[in-house]
Amino acid sequence: IISRNKTLVSFLVENDFKTKSFSEPTKILKKINNSLHIHFWRGFFDGDGCCYRQKTVTRVEFSGQYEYGWVELTKFLSKLNIKQKIRKSCSSYGKNSRMTVWRQKDIRLLADVFYGGVDVTFVPRKSISNIFQDNDGGNPDTI
C-alpha cells in the first residue's frame, strides 16, 4: 500500500487489506454500514468479476484464489435470494476458485442491484445489462 494518508493505510492494514486476496472481508464489512455493502461487492465485481454469454449459456462470475472461502459473498447473494455455486479448478495456468451466478432472473437482479439499470458500456466486459442482447450467431462474447 502506497499512500501519504497514514490513517487510511492503518485502517486498511488492520482490516486485512494486505491479505485481501486470501482473506474474507469480514472485518471491513463489519465496520461499514450495511447499506454500503452493495458498493463494496460492486467494487469486488468490477475488480475480480466478469460476465459472458456463449450460445445459450449466460454467467456472471467472481474470481478468487483457490483457497478463498466465499463466505461473505455467499451471505450477500443469499440475502437477495440469488443462487450461486462455487467451483475450484487447477490447470497448467494455476489454481483458482469462482463463484458463478447462472440463472437469468438472478443475473438481472444482480445487474439492477449493482448498476440500477445504468449501462456501463465504458467497461464492456462488466456490462451485465447488455448480456441479454442478441449476439452474432452464438460465438463467445465477453460482455
Secondary structure, 3 states (H helix, E strand, C coil): CCCCCHHHHHHHHHCCHHHCCCCCCHHHHHHCCHHHHHHHHHHHHHHHEEEEEECCEEEEEEEECCCCCCHHHHHHHHHCCCCCEEEEEEECCEEEEEEEECCHHHHHHHHHHHHCCCCCCCCHHHCHHHHHCCCCCCCCEEC
